[in-house]
Amino acid sequence: MTWLEAFKECFGHRAQVLALRRYVQGLLSDSARKSMEAMLARVTDPGSYQAFHHFITDAPWDADCVWRRLRGVIPEREGWLIFDGTSFPKQGTHSVGVARQYCGALGKIANCQVAVTAALWTEVRAYLLGAALYLPEEWLTDAAREQARVPATIRFQEKWRQALALLRQVRASGFTITGVLADAEFGDNGLFRAMLHRLRLPYAVGISSHLTVFRGTPRFVWPTARQGRPRKHPELAAGIHVLSAADVAAARSTWHRISWRNRREGRRWTVECVAMRVTPAHDWRHRHLAPEVWLLCERDLGATPRTKYYFVHLPATASLKQVVRLAHQRWAIEQQYQELKTELGLDHFEGRTFPGWHHHVVLTAITYNFLQAERHRMRVGLTFPAVRGIVQEIFTAYLFAQRPQYLERIEALRSVQLRI
């Protein structure tokens, strides 16, 4: 399998390369549950379960090396970078990173793992370019580190910092990032947005309704002190007020209906929305002004419409349709995770260690990106049944090439006449 040849240098010896092939074949199998035992039962040349398990949980190959090689072989090199906090519900408490925290998959606080992922979206295909497991502070004690084999070099990082680390890795790999897309888990953080401004990257990020803004760019004045030292910081001019995003939306009586289609699935979307230029107010407590952006307020057309809010960093000359369309590019992440989770078992890993989790996730990314690269090469939308048939033929041919005696036995069986 040519795709896997690019990763051979990241593995120590031939047994690991063979295990890599088996694992990818298992992920592409029709097993409903991508646990190691279920996958191994569907592999052409399975080997032993102990060796298979050791390859994921204990073998000392470097997942970061594989990620670097994977980013190097992605055939499409330009697009939007989508950040997402991906959750994995768990029943027990022993899997690395598990804690009571918000679980997007369930829509509530629950027992789960959470990972920050970065995906390249080309407006036709998505490629998974990186993933970092979020570790709550209770998993960084000496006892927890020993239990889950968390390296001593790993320190606590907020999710928005993990996202920025992934952004640096992706840019260093030679991708041209058109802009950044993220939900409110990242968009609410002013430091995250400030870094995107510093990198001069357009963005569309969800925000919470309580975030405060100024209309336009607020005017401020330098007051003259009547006595004592002169003032070091400016003050807002008279009549300038801070408003929440929800207050801004409530004050607007005219909303516009916008419709558009997604390029890939052709689905039509229609929403009512309003957009205006605002300045996020979070920095004013330090007497600094954040850059001016678009505040997009959007509500669906249901009987009880829900309102969503976004900060969109596009030029002031952008049209309302351009602002809305950019905010909705994140739909790709839902389609991506449907395949990653339901078909490839991204969230099926049952191991408990930090290295094991990262090994499973990067091999899932190799498999998913292989599918996307084939779709790009063939210019068609390959279905999973078709892919499984192709992969089965490839690995069967590889098996016969490695063990020609199997073919000799099949040829010998042709001459046997069976009487029933």
DRENGU-496097 format. One record per residue (C-alpha): y, z, x. Coordinates in nm, 2 decimals. Each point is the difference from the previous one (the first is absolute). Layout:
! DRENGU-496097
+--------+--------+--------+
!      v !      w !      u !
+--------+--------+--------+
!      Y !      Z !      X !
...
+--------+--------+--------+
//
This chain:
! DRENGU-496097
+--------+--------+--------+
!      v !      w !      u !
+--------+--------+--------+
!   0.00 !   0.00 !   0.00 !
!   0.30 !  -0.13 !   0.19 !
!   0.25 !   0.25 !  -0.16 !
!  -0.18 !   0.29 !   0.15 !
!  -0.02 !  -0.14 !   0.35 !
!   0.37 !   0.09 !   0.04 !
!  -0.09 !   0.37 !  -0.02 !
!  -0.28 !   0.02 !   0.25 !
!   0.22 !   0.13 !   0.28 !
!   0.08 !   0.32 !  -0.21 !
!  -0.37 !   0.10 !   0.00 !
!  -0.19 !   0.15 !   0.30 !
!  -0.33 !  -0.18 !  -0.02 !
!  -0.22 !  -0.25 !  -0.19 !
!  -0.14 !   0.26 !  -0.24 !
!   0.35 !   0.08 !  -0.13 !
!   0.07 !  -0.37 !  -0.05 !
!  -0.32 !  -0.04 !  -0.20 !
!   0.10 !   0.31 !  -0.20 !
!   0.34 !  -0.16 !  -0.07 !
!  -0.17 !  -0.31 !  -0.14 !
!  -0.23 !   0.22 !  -0.22 !
!   0.29 !   0.20 !  -0.13 !
!   0.21 !  -0.30 !  -0.10 !
!  -0.30 !  -0.16 !  -0.16 !
!  -0.06 !   0.32 !  -0.19 !
!   0.36 !   0.01 !  -0.12 !
!  -0.03 !  -0.35 !  -0.13 !
!  -0.33 !   0.07 !  -0.18 !
!  -0.04 !   0.04 !  -0.37 !
!  -0.06 !   0.37 !   0.03 !
!   0.21 !   0.18 !  -0.26 !
!   0.04 !   0.30 !   0.22 !
!   0.09 !  -0.07 !   0.36 !
!  -0.16 !   0.31 !   0.15 !
!  -0.18 !  -0.06 !   0.33 !
!  -0.35 !   0.05 !  -0.16 !
!   0.07 !  -0.25 !  -0.28 !
!   0.15 !  -0.26 !   0.23 !
!  -0.28 !   0.02 !   0.25 !
!  -0.25 !  -0.08 !  -0.27 !
!   0.17 !  -0.34 !  -0.04 !
!   0.04 !  -0.10 !   0.36 !
!  -0.21 !  -0.29 !   0.14 !
!  -0.10 !   0.18 !   0.32 !
!   0.07 !   0.37 !  -0.09 !
!  -0.13 !   0.19 !   0.31 !
!  -0.02 !   0.38 !  -0.04 !
!   0.22 !   0.21 !  -0.23 !
!   0.06 !   0.25 !   0.28 !
!   0.15 !  -0.27 !   0.23 !
!   0.21 !  -0.14 !  -0.29 !
!   0.13 !   0.35 !  -0.08 !
!   0.07 !   0.08 !   0.37 !
!   0.21 !  -0.32 !   0.03 !
!   0.25 !   0.12 !  -0.26 !
!   0.00 !   0.38 !   0.05 !
!  -0.07 !   0.06 !   0.37 !
!   0.03 !  -0.32 !   0.21 !
!   0.31 !   0.03 !   0.23 !
!   0.15 !  -0.34 !  -0.08 !
!   0.38 !  -0.01 !  -0.05 !
!   0.12 !  -0.09 !  -0.35 !
!   0.35 !  -0.06 !   0.14 !
!  -0.14 !  -0.27 !   0.23 !
!  -0.16 !  -0.17 !  -0.30 !
!   0.33 !   0.01 !  -0.20 !
!   0.19 !  -0.16 !   0.29 !
!  -0.26 !  -0.28 !   0.02 !
!   0.00 !  -0.04 !  -0.37 !
!   0.38 !  -0.04 !  -0.02 !
!  -0.03 !  -0.26 !   0.28 !
!  -0.23 !  -0.23 !  -0.19 !
!   0.17 !   0.00 !  -0.34 !
!   0.08 !  -0.37 !  -0.06 !
!   0.32 !   0.05 !  -0.20 !
!   0.28 !   0.17 !   0.20 !
!   0.29 !   0.04 !  -0.24 !
!   0.06 !   0.19 !  -0.32 !
!   0.10 !   0.32 !  -0.17 !
!  -0.14 !   0.33 !   0.12 !
!  -0.12 !   0.22 !  -0.29 !
!  -0.05 !   0.37 !   0.05 !
!  -0.22 !   0.20 !  -0.23 !
!  -0.13 !   0.35 !  -0.03 !
!  -0.37 !  -0.07 !  -0.09 !
!  -0.20 !   0.29 !  -0.14 !
!  -0.37 !   0.07 !   0.01 !
!  -0.12 !   0.26 !  -0.26 !
!  -0.26 !   0.24 !   0.13 !
!  -0.22 !   0.26 !  -0.16 !
!  -0.05 !   0.23 !   0.31 !
!   0.23 !   0.15 !   0.25 !
!  -0.17 !  -0.09 !   0.33 !
!   0.11 !  -0.36 !   0.05 !
!   0.28 !  -0.03 !   0.25 !
!   0.35 !   0.01 !  -0.15 !
!  -0.11 !   0.11 !  -0.35 !
!   0.24 !   0.23 !  -0.18 !
!   0.16 !   0.06 !  -0.33 !
!   0.27 !  -0.26 !   0.00 !
!   0.14 !  -0.28 !  -0.21 !
!  -0.27 !  -0.26 !  -0.07 !
!   0.13 !  -0.34 !  -0.10 !
!  -0.34 !  -0.12 !  -0.11 !
!  -0.01 !   0.28 !  -0.26 !
!   0.37 !   0.03 !  -0.06 !
!   0.01 !   0.38 !   0.05 !
!  -0.05 !   0.28 !   0.26 !
!  -0.36 !   0.00 !   0.09 !
!  -0.25 !   0.05 !   0.28 !
!   0.03 !  -0.32 !   0.22 !
!   0.06 !  -0.16 !   0.33 !
!   0.32 !  -0.21 !   0.04 !
!   0.06 !  -0.28 !   0.25 !
!   0.31 !  -0.19 !   0.08 !
!  -0.08 !  -0.37 !   0.02 !
!   0.20 !  -0.31 !   0.11 !
!  -0.07 !  -0.34 !  -0.14 !
!   0.15 !  -0.34 !   0.08 !
!   0.09 !  -0.19 !  -0.32 !
!   0.06 !  -0.38 !   0.04 !
!   0.07 !  -0.05 !  -0.37 !
!  -0.35 !  -0.16 !  -0.02 !
!  -0.23 !   0.24 !   0.19 !
!   0.00 !   0.36 !   0.12 !
!  -0.14 !   0.11 !   0.33 !
!  -0.07 !   0.37 !   0.09 !
!   0.17 !   0.07 !   0.33 !
!  -0.03 !   0.37 !   0.05 !
!  -0.10 !   0.33 !  -0.15 !
!   0.08 !   0.37 !   0.09 !
!  -0.17 !   0.30 !  -0.16 !
!   0.25 !   0.26 !  -0.12 !
!  -0.10 !   0.34 !   0.13 !
!   0.14 !   0.30 !  -0.18 !
!   0.09 !   0.28 !   0.24 !
!  -0.30 !   0.21 !  -0.10 !
!  -0.22 !  -0.27 !   0.17 !
!   0.18 !   0.04 !   0.33 !
!  -0.12 !   0.36 !   0.08 !
!  -0.24 !   0.04 !   0.28 !
!  -0.29 !   0.07 !  -0.23 !
!   0.07 !  -0.30 !  -0.22 !
!   0.04 !  -0.23 !   0.30 !
!  -0.34 !   0.11 !   0.14 !
!  -0.16 !  -0.05 !  -0.34 !
!   0.14 !  -0.35 !  -0.06 !
!   0.03 !  -0.11 !   0.36 !
!   0.37 !  -0.05 !  -0.02 !
!   0.13 !  -0.09 !   0.35 !
!   0.24 !   0.25 !   0.16 !
!   0.26 !  -0.28 !   0.03 !
!   0.04 !  -0.03 !  -0.38 !
!   0.30 !   0.19 !  -0.13 !
!   0.13 !   0.05 !  -0.36 !
!   0.20 !  -0.30 !  -0.12 !
!   0.16 !  -0.06 !  -0.34 !
!  -0.12 !  -0.32 !  -0.17 !
!   0.34 !  -0.17 !   0.05 !
!  -0.03 !   0.06 !   0.38 !
!  -0.36 !  -0.14 !  -0.01 !
!   0.14 !  -0.31 !  -0.18 !
!   0.26 !  -0.05 !   0.27 !
!  -0.26 !   0.03 !   0.27 !
!  -0.21 !  -0.27 !  -0.17 !
!   0.32 !  -0.22 !  -0.02 !
!   0.05 !   0.03 !   0.37 !
!  -0.36 !  -0.09 !   0.07 !
!   0.01 !  -0.31 !  -0.23 !
!   0.33 !  -0.12 !   0.15 !
!  -0.14 !   0.05 !   0.35 !
!  -0.30 !  -0.22 !  -0.09 !
!   0.23 !  -0.30 !  -0.05 !
!   0.04 !  -0.02 !  -0.37 !
!   0.33 !  -0.11 !  -0.16 !
!   0.08 !   0.25 !  -0.27 !
!   0.21 !  -0.14 !  -0.27 !
!   0.07 !   0.34 !  -0.15 !
!  -0.17 !   0.32 !  -0.12 !
!  -0.13 !   0.11 !  -0.34 !
!  -0.10 !   0.35 !  -0.10 !
!  -0.02 !   0.24 !  -0.29 !
!   0.21 !   0.32 !  -0.06 !
!  -0.22 !   0.20 !   0.23 !
!   0.18 !  -0.18 !   0.28 !
!   0.31 !  -0.12 !  -0.17 !
!   0.12 !   0.35 !  -0.08 !
!   0.03 !   0.08 !   0.37 !
!   0.34 !  -0.08 !   0.14 !
!  -0.12 !   0.00 !   0.36 !
!  -0.26 !  -0.26 !  -0.08 !
!   0.26 !  -0.23 !  -0.16 !
!   0.25 !   0.06 !   0.28 !
!  -0.26 !  -0.12 !   0.26 !
!  -0.05 !  -0.32 !  -0.20 !
!   0.38 !  -0.05 !   0.00 !
!   0.00 !   0.06 !   0.38 !
!  -0.27 !  -0.27 !   0.04 !
!   0.20 !  -0.23 !  -0.23 !
!  -0.29 !  -0.05 !  -0.24 !
!   0.05 !  -0.08 !  -0.37 !
!  -0.20 !   0.23 !  -0.23 !
!  -0.08 !   0.09 !  -0.35 !
!  -0.12 !   0.36 !  -0.05 !
!  -0.06 !   0.20 !  -0.31 !
!   0.20 !   0.32 !  -0.04 !
!   0.00 !   0.30 !  -0.23 !
!   0.24 !   0.02 !  -0.30 !
!   0.17 !   0.31 !   0.15 !
!   0.12 !  -0.16 !   0.32 !
!   0.38 !  -0.01 !   0.01 !
!   0.24 !  -0.28 !   0.07 !
!   0.37 !  -0.11 !   0.01 !
!   0.10 !  -0.31 !  -0.19 !
!   0.08 !  -0.26 !   0.26 !
!   0.14 !   0.14 !   0.33 !
!   0.20 !   0.32 !  -0.07 !
!   0.35 !   0.05 !   0.12 !
!   0.07 !   0.31 !   0.21 !
!   0.31 !   0.16 !   0.14 !
!   0.09 !   0.21 !   0.30 !
!   0.18 !   0.31 !  -0.14 !
!   0.29 !   0.14 !   0.20 !
!  -0.04 !   0.37 !   0.06 !
!   0.30 !   0.21 !  -0.09 !
!  -0.08 !   0.25 !   0.28 !
!  -0.26 !   0.05 !   0.26 !
!  -0.22 !  -0.27 !   0.16 !
!   0.00 !  -0.35 !  -0.15 !
!  -0.31 !  -0.09 !  -0.21 !
!  -0.28 !  -0.17 !   0.19 !
!  -0.17 !  -0.16 !  -0.30 !
!   0.13 !  -0.22 !  -0.28 !
!  -0.02 !   0.08 !  -0.37 !
!  -0.07 !  -0.22 !  -0.30 !
!   0.31 !  -0.15 !  -0.16 !
!   0.10 !   0.12 !  -0.34 !
!  -0.22 !  -0.13 !  -0.29 !
!  -0.31 !  -0.07 !   0.22 !
!  -0.31 !   0.16 !  -0.14 !
!  -0.37 !   0.02 !   0.10 !
!  -0.24 !  -0.13 !  -0.26 !
!  -0.38 !   0.01 !  -0.03 !
!  -0.18 !  -0.33 !  -0.04 !
!  -0.10 !   0.10 !  -0.35 !
!   0.37 !   0.07 !  -0.09 !
!   0.10 !  -0.34 !   0.13 !
!  -0.27 !  -0.17 !  -0.22 !
!   0.10 !   0.20 !  -0.31 !
!   0.36 !  -0.10 !   0.04 !
!  -0.08 !  -0.38 !  -0.02 !
!   0.00 !  -0.15 !  -0.34 !
!  -0.08 !  -0.36 !   0.10 !
!  -0.34 !  -0.07 !   0.14 !
!  -0.13 !  -0.34 !   0.10 !
!  -0.35 !  -0.14 !  -0.07 !
!  -0.16 !  -0.16 !   0.31 !
!  -0.33 !  -0.19 !   0.01 !
!  -0.20 !  -0.14 !   0.29 !
!  -0.35 !  -0.10 !   0.11 !
!  -0.20 !   0.12 !   0.29 !
!  -0.10 !  -0.30 !   0.23 !
!  -0.36 !   0.10 !   0.03 !
!  -0.13 !   0.09 !  -0.34 !
!   0.27 !  -0.17 !  -0.22 !
!   0.05 !   0.31 !  -0.21 !
!   0.34 !   0.02 !  -0.17 !
!   0.20 !   0.32 !   0.02 !
!   0.30 !   0.09 !  -0.22 !
!   0.22 !   0.31 !   0.03 !
!   0.35 !   0.11 !  -0.09 !
!   0.21 !   0.11 !   0.29 !
!   0.34 !   0.06 !   0.14 !
!   0.11 !   0.01 !   0.37 !
!   0.32 !   0.12 !   0.17 !
!   0.12 !   0.06 !   0.35 !
!  -0.01 !   0.37 !   0.09 !
!   0.01 !   0.23 !   0.31 !
!  -0.28 !   0.25 !   0.02 !
!   0.17 !   0.35 !   0.01 !
!  -0.26 !   0.19 !   0.20 !
!   0.20 !  -0.03 !   0.33 !
!   0.33 !   0.11 !  -0.15 !
!  -0.10 !   0.37 !   0.05 !
!   0.04 !  -0.08 !   0.37 !
!   0.32 !  -0.20 !  -0.07 !
!  -0.17 !  -0.33 !   0.09 !
!  -0.03 !  -0.30 !  -0.23 !
!  -0.33 !  -0.18 !  -0.03 !
!   0.02 !  -0.39 !  -0.03 !
!   0.06 !  -0.15 !  -0.34 !
!  -0.31 !  -0.14 !  -0.18 !
!  -0.10 !  -0.12 !  -0.34 !
!  -0.12 !   0.26 !  -0.26 !
!  -0.24 !  -0.18 !  -0.23 !
!  -0.08 !   0.17 !  -0.33 !
!  -0.29 !  -0.15 !  -0.19 !
!  -0.17 !   0.07 !  -0.32 !
!  -0.31 !  -0.16 !  -0.16 !
!  -0.01 !  -0.15 !  -0.35 !
!  -0.24 !   0.26 !  -0.15 !
!   0.05 !   0.21 !  -0.31 !
!   0.10 !   0.29 !   0.22 !
!   0.15 !  -0.18 !   0.31 !
!  -0.03 !   0.17 !   0.33 !
!   0.29 !  -0.04 !   0.25 !
!  -0.07 !  -0.05 !   0.37 !
!   0.26 !   0.01 !   0.28 !
!   0.02 !  -0.19 !   0.33 !
!   0.23 !  -0.02 !   0.30 !
!   0.01 !  -0.37 !   0.11 !
!   0.16 !  -0.10 !   0.33 !
!   0.11 !  -0.35 !  -0.05 !
!   0.35 !  -0.16 !   0.05 !
!   0.26 !   0.07 !  -0.27 !
!  -0.01 !  -0.37 !  -0.09 !
!  -0.37 !   0.03 !  -0.11 !
!  -0.07 !  -0.09 !  -0.37 !
!  -0.15 !   0.24 !  -0.24 !
!  -0.32 !  -0.21 !  -0.01 !
!  -0.03 !   0.01 !   0.38 !
!   0.04 !   0.38 !  -0.01 !
!  -0.27 !   0.04 !  -0.27 !
!  -0.24 !  -0.24 !   0.16 !
!   0.01 !   0.18 !   0.33 !
!  -0.06 !   0.34 !  -0.16 !
!  -0.31 !  -0.14 !  -0.16 !
!  -0.16 !  -0.14 !   0.31 !
!  -0.20 !   0.32 !   0.02 !
!  -0.24 !  -0.11 !  -0.27 !
!  -0.20 !  -0.15 !   0.28 !
!  -0.11 !   0.34 !   0.12 !
!  -0.18 !   0.07 !  -0.33 !
!  -0.20 !  -0.32 !   0.03 !
!  -0.08 !   0.07 !   0.36 !
!  -0.13 !   0.35 !  -0.07 !
!  -0.21 !  -0.12 !  -0.29 !
!  -0.20 !  -0.21 !   0.24 !
!   0.00 !   0.25 !   0.28 !
!  -0.12 !   0.29 !  -0.22 !
!  -0.22 !  -0.16 !  -0.26 !
!  -0.16 !  -0.28 !   0.21 !
!   0.02 !   0.12 !   0.36 !
!  -0.03 !   0.38 !  -0.05 !
!   0.32 !   0.11 !   0.18 !
!  -0.02 !   0.34 !  -0.18 !
!  -0.38 !   0.03 !   0.01 !
!  -0.03 !   0.16 !   0.34 !
!  -0.19 !   0.32 !  -0.02 !
!   0.04 !   0.13 !   0.36 !
!   0.21 !   0.30 !   0.08 !
!   0.15 !  -0.06 !   0.34 !
!   0.33 !  -0.15 !   0.12 !
!  -0.16 !  -0.27 !   0.22 !
!  -0.25 !  -0.09 !  -0.26 !
!   0.27 !  -0.06 !  -0.27 !
!   0.20 !  -0.22 !   0.24 !
!  -0.31 !  -0.20 !   0.10 !
!  -0.09 !  -0.07 !  -0.36 !
!   0.36 !  -0.10 !  -0.10 !
!   0.06 !  -0.24 !   0.29 !
!  -0.34 !  -0.17 !  -0.06 !
!   0.09 !  -0.04 !  -0.37 !
!   0.33 !  -0.15 !   0.12 !
!  -0.19 !  -0.25 !   0.23 !
!  -0.21 !  -0.10 !  -0.30 !
!   0.29 !  -0.04 !  -0.24 !
!   0.21 !  -0.19 !   0.24 !
!  -0.29 !  -0.23 !   0.07 !
!  -0.01 !  -0.09 !  -0.37 !
!   0.37 !  -0.06 !   0.00 !
!  -0.01 !  -0.22 !   0.32 !
!  -0.28 !  -0.21 !  -0.16 !
!   0.21 !  -0.04 !  -0.32 !
!   0.29 !  -0.11 !   0.22 !
!  -0.22 !  -0.24 !   0.20 !
!  -0.18 !  -0.16 !  -0.30 !
!   0.32 !   0.00 !  -0.22 !
!  -0.22 !   0.13 !  -0.29 !
!  -0.05 !   0.33 !  -0.18 !
!  -0.34 !   0.11 !   0.12 !
!  -0.18 !   0.23 !  -0.24 !
!  -0.21 !   0.29 !   0.12 !
!  -0.33 !  -0.15 !  -0.12 !
!   0.08 !  -0.32 !   0.20 !
!   0.09 !   0.20 !   0.31 !
!  -0.32 !   0.20 !  -0.02 !
!  -0.20 !  -0.31 !  -0.02 !
!   0.17 !  -0.15 !   0.31 !
!  -0.02 !   0.32 !   0.20 !
!  -0.37 !   0.04 !  -0.09 !
!  -0.07 !  -0.35 !   0.14 !
!   0.20 !   0.08 !   0.31 !
!  -0.18 !   0.32 !   0.08 !
!  -0.34 !  -0.15 !  -0.09 !
!   0.06 !  -0.28 !   0.25 !
!   0.12 !   0.26 !   0.26 !
!  -0.32 !   0.20 !  -0.06 !
!  -0.22 !  -0.31 !   0.06 !
!   0.20 !  -0.09 !   0.31 !
!  -0.06 !   0.35 !   0.14 !
!  -0.36 !   0.03 !  -0.11 !
!  -0.16 !  -0.35 !   0.01 !
!  -0.35 !   0.14 !  -0.06 !
!   0.10 !   0.06 !  -0.37 !
!   0.05 !  -0.38 !  -0.04 !
!  -0.33 !  -0.06 !   0.16 !
!  -0.17 !   0.23 !  -0.25 !
!   0.16 !  -0.17 !  -0.29 !
!  -0.11 !  -0.34 !   0.13 !
!  -0.36 !   0.14 !   0.04 !
!   0.01 !   0.12 !  -0.36 !
!   0.07 !  -0.35 !  -0.13 !
!  -0.36 !  -0.10 !   0.09 !
!  -0.16 !   0.29 !  -0.19 !
!  -0.13 !  -0.10 !  -0.34 !
!   0.01 !   0.28 !  -0.25 !
!  -0.24 !   0.02 !  -0.29 !
!   0.11 !   0.20 !  -0.30 !
+--------+--------+--------+
//
